[in-house]
Amino acid sequence: MPPPPRRPFPPSKGRNPGLTPSQKPAAAANSRGWDPVAAWYDKLVGESGSDYHQNVILPAVLRMLAPQPGESIVDVCCGQGVLARPLLESKVGRFLGVDASPRLIEAAKVRHGKDPRVSWLIADVCKPGAWADGSHDAAACLMAVHDVEDAVAMFSNISRALKPGGRAVFILMHPCFRIPKQTHWGWDPDQKIQFRRVDRYATPLEIPITTHPGKSSGEQTAFHHRPLSELLTSLGKGGLAVVACDELYSHRRSQGSGPFSKAEHFAAAEFPLFLALKALKVESPSLITHP
């Protein structure tokens, strides 16, 4: 599976399948953001991204974003800057990476800081900031929508960051089929099919994820599940109108033989891992009607 979302969450006591917004605990007063697990995450993803980044996520974002030479692009929740190199190779004129973690921004600077087209900013993308200045042709946000608690605030800032008619591409875990602790693989021996079981979907959840499975560090991240209707409505409230959608599937296939491997191969081609959305800045967000 792809690396877990990148937003630390206070360790929970016992098993917790997910908290609804009304059940959420207060945030820890001394929270240092993503920094406590930044080194682990940086090692996990690296300079070029995980296996899923390289084979699924990055090809999709480049295809949907279609960066043009000379353009200015902002990478929101950029982490250690895995998107920087592909965009620079596309000859963009300016790249800005924004993330709340000083340690991940420092890792990004070490890898990409020498290119004069690149700049980095430590900032909470859900709060007003200088980066949201209407100067960017396009924006990207990879595997981070489910990391933020206030999606509307982030979408609004991304809209403010874009020029009129600017575009943004978001790639996230598929909200229908990939909900941590709420979706699972199952096997039907009679039909010889692998199926996807969904225990919960409609209720927004904040789900704690252990960042170091098998270790006793107690460090966790929070995954904010939102049903598709809430996700799309939040984009509209933020001044972004979805114009394209793609569902991204795992590139991995079973190397075995027999009915189970055949069923596993079939299921991997039927149930998407990620959801990719392309949206355009709307000049008058009030024109978008909300339920």
C-alpha positions in Angstrom: 0.0 0.0 0.0 1.0 3.6 -0.4 2.6 5.4 2.5 0.1 6.6 5.1 -1.1 10.2 5.2 1.3 12.7 6.6 -0.4 14.4 9.5 0.5 13.3 13.1 -2.3 12.4 15.4 -2.1 12.0 19.2 -1.8 8.3 20.1 -5.1 6.7 20.8 -5.7 4.2 23.6 -6.9 0.9 22.3 -8.3 0.2 18.9 -10.3 2.9 17.3 -11.9 2.3 13.9 -12.5 6.0 13.3 -14.0 9.1 14.9 -16.8 11.1 13.5 -16.2 14.9 13.6 -18.4 15.2 16.8 -16.2 12.6 18.5 -12.8 14.1 17.7 -10.4 14.7 20.6 -8.7 18.0 21.1 -5.4 18.3 19.3 -2.3 18.0 21.5 -1.1 21.4 22.6 2.5 20.6 21.9 2.0 19.0 18.5 5.0 19.7 16.2 3.1 18.8 13.0 4.7 16.2 10.8 8.2 16.7 12.1 8.3 13.8 14.6 8.0 11.3 11.8 9.6 13.3 9.0 12.8 11.3 8.8 10.8 8.0 8.6 8.6 9.4 5.9 11.5 10.8 3.9 13.2 7.5 3.9 10.0 5.7 2.9 9.2 8.0 -0.1 12.7 9.2 -1.0 13.7 11.6 -3.8 11.8 9.8 -6.6 8.7 8.6 -4.6 7.5 5.2 -3.6 6.7 2.4 -6.1 3.2 3.8 -6.4 4.4 7.3 -7.0 6.7 6.2 -9.8 4.3 3.9 -11.6 0.8 5.4 -10.9 0.7 8.8 -9.1 3.3 10.9 -10.9 2.4 9.7 -14.4 -1.2 10.6 -13.7 -0.6 14.0 -12.3 1.7 15.0 -15.2 -0.9 13.8 -17.7 -3.8 15.7 -16.1 -1.8 18.8 -15.1 -0.1 19.0 -18.5 2.6 21.4 -17.3 3.8 23.9 -20.0 7.3 25.5 -20.4 7.6 28.7 -18.4 4.6 28.1 -16.2 4.5 28.7 -12.5 3.2 25.7 -10.4 2.7 25.4 -6.7 2.9 22.0 -5.0 0.6 22.1 -2.0 1.6 19.8 0.9 4.8 19.1 -1.1 6.6 17.0 1.6 10.1 16.3 0.5 9.4 17.5 -3.0 8.8 14.3 -5.0 7.0 16.3 -7.7 9.8 18.9 -8.2 12.0 16.9 -10.5 9.3 15.8 -13.0 8.0 19.4 -13.2 11.5 20.8 -13.7 12.1 18.3 -16.4 8.9 19.6 -18.1 10.7 23.0 -18.2 8.3 24.9 -15.9 9.5 28.4 -15.2 8.8 28.4 -11.5 8.1 25.8 -8.8 7.0 26.6 -5.3 6.6 23.8 -2.7 4.5 24.5 0.4 4.4 22.3 3.5 3.9 22.7 7.2 6.8 20.5 8.1 10.2 22.3 8.5 12.1 19.0 8.4 10.4 17.8 5.2 11.0 21.3 3.6 14.7 21.0 4.6 14.9 17.6 2.9 13.4 19.1 -0.2 15.9 21.9 -0.2 18.8 19.5 0.1 17.6 17.6 -3.0 16.3 20.4 -5.2 17.3 23.7 -3.6 20.1 24.6 -6.1 17.8 25.1 -9.1 17.0 28.8 -9.4 13.5 28.1 -10.5 12.6 26.4 -7.2 11.5 27.9 -3.9 10.2 26.3 -0.7 7.8 27.7 2.0 6.9 26.4 5.4 3.2 27.2 5.9 -0.1 25.7 7.0 -2.0 25.4 3.7 -5.3 25.7 5.6 -4.5 29.2 6.8 -4.1 32.4 4.7 -0.6 32.8 3.4 1.6 34.8 1.0 1.8 31.8 -1.4 -1.9 32.2 -2.2 -1.4 35.3 -4.3 -3.0 34.5 -7.6 0.4 34.2 -9.4 0.4 30.5 -10.3 -0.8 28.9 -13.5 -1.4 25.5 -11.9 -1.4 23.7 -8.6 -1.0 20.1 -7.5 -1.8 18.3 -4.3 -0.7 14.7 -4.1 -1.9 12.2 -1.4 -2.6 15.0 1.1 -6.3 15.9 0.8 -7.1 13.3 3.5 -4.3 14.7 5.7 -6.0 18.0 6.3 -8.8 18.6 8.7 -10.3 21.7 6.9 -10.5 20.7 3.2 -12.5 23.8 2.3 -9.9 26.1 3.7 -7.1 24.4 1.7 -9.2 24.4 -1.5 -10.0 28.1 -1.0 -6.3 28.9 -0.6 -5.4 26.9 -3.7 -8.0 28.8 -5.7 -6.6 32.1 -4.4 -3.1 30.9 -5.4 -4.2 30.5 -9.1 -4.4 32.9 -11.9 -7.9 33.3 -13.5 -8.8 30.0 -15.2 -5.9 28.3 -13.4 -6.0 24.5 -12.9 -5.4 22.2 -10.0 -4.9 18.4 -9.9 -5.6 16.4 -6.7 -4.7 12.7 -6.2 -5.9 10.9 -3.1 -6.9 7.5 -1.8 -10.2 6.5 -3.4 -12.9 7.5 -0.9 -15.2 4.7 -2.0 -12.9 1.7 -1.9 -9.8 2.7 0.2 -10.8 3.7 3.7 -8.3 2.7 6.3 -9.8 0.1 8.8 -13.1 0.3 7.0 -12.4 -1.5 3.6 -10.9 -4.9 3.3 -10.2 -7.7 0.8 -12.2 -10.9 1.1 -12.2 -14.2 -0.7 -15.3 -16.2 -1.8 -14.2 -19.8 -2.2 -17.5 -20.9 -3.8 -17.4 -18.2 -6.5 -13.6 -18.1 -6.5 -13.6 -14.3 -6.5 -11.7 -11.7 -4.5 -14.1 -9.0 -3.3 -13.8 -5.6 -1.7 -15.7 -5.3 1.6 -16.8 -1.8 2.7 -17.9 -1.5 6.3 -18.5 2.3 6.4 -18.5 5.0 3.8 -21.2 7.8 4.3 -19.9 9.1 7.6 -16.9 11.4 7.6 -14.2 9.9 9.8 -10.9 10.8 11.4 -9.0 7.6 11.5 -5.7 7.1 13.4 -3.0 5.4 11.4 0.2 3.9 13.0 3.3 5.2 11.2 5.7 2.5 12.4 3.8 -0.8 12.3 5.4 -3.3 14.7 7.2 -0.7 16.7 6.2 0.9 20.0 6.9 4.5 19.2 3.2 5.3 19.4 3.4 7.8 16.6 0.3 8.1 14.4 -1.1 10.1 11.6 -4.8 11.1 11.0 -6.6 10.0 7.8 -9.7 12.2 7.2 -12.2 10.2 5.2 -14.9 12.2 3.3 -17.6 10.6 1.2 -17.4 11.6 -2.5 -20.4 14.1 -2.2 -18.6 16.0 0.6 -15.3 16.0 -1.2 -16.8 17.5 -4.4 -18.9 20.0 -2.5 -15.9 21.1 -0.6 -14.0 21.8 -3.8 -16.9 23.9 -5.0 -17.1 25.8 -1.8 -13.4 26.5 -2.2 -13.9 28.0 -5.6 -12.8 25.1 -7.7 -14.9 23.3 -10.3 -14.1 19.7 -11.3 -13.7 19.3 -15.0 -12.1 15.8 -15.2 -11.8 12.7 -13.1 -9.7 9.5 -13.4 -9.6 6.4 -11.2 -6.1 5.0 -10.8 -5.5 1.3 -10.4 -2.5 -0.6 -9.0 0.2 -1.6 -11.4 1.0 -4.6 -9.4 -0.2 -8.0 -10.5 -0.1 -11.5 -9.0 2.9 -13.5 -10.2 1.4 -16.8 -9.2 -1.0 -19.2 -10.9 -4.3 -20.8 -10.0 -7.8 -19.5 -9.2 -6.7 -17.2 -6.4 -4.0 -15.5 -8.4 -6.4 -15.1 -11.3 -9.0 -13.6 -9.0 -6.4 -11.3 -7.4 -5.4 -10.0 -10.8 -9.0 -9.4 -11.8 -9.8 -7.5 -8.6 -6.7 -5.3 -8.9 -8.0 -4.2 -12.3 -11.6 -3.6 -11.1 -11.1 -1.7 -7.8 -9.1 1.5 -8.0 -6.5 2.6 -5.5 -6.6 6.4 -6.1 -9.0 9.1 -7.3 -7.6 11.9 -9.5 -9.5 15.1 -10.0 -8.7 18.1 -12.2 -10.4 21.4 -11.3 -10.4 24.9 -12.6 -10.6 28.1 -10.6 -14.0 29.7 -10.7 -14.0 33.4 -10.8 -17.4 33.7 -9.0 -17.6 30.8 -6.5 -21.1 32.0 -5.6 -22.3 30.8 -9.0 -21.7 27.2 -7.8 -24.8 26.0 -6.1 -24.5 23.8 -3.0 -27.0 21.4 -1.6 
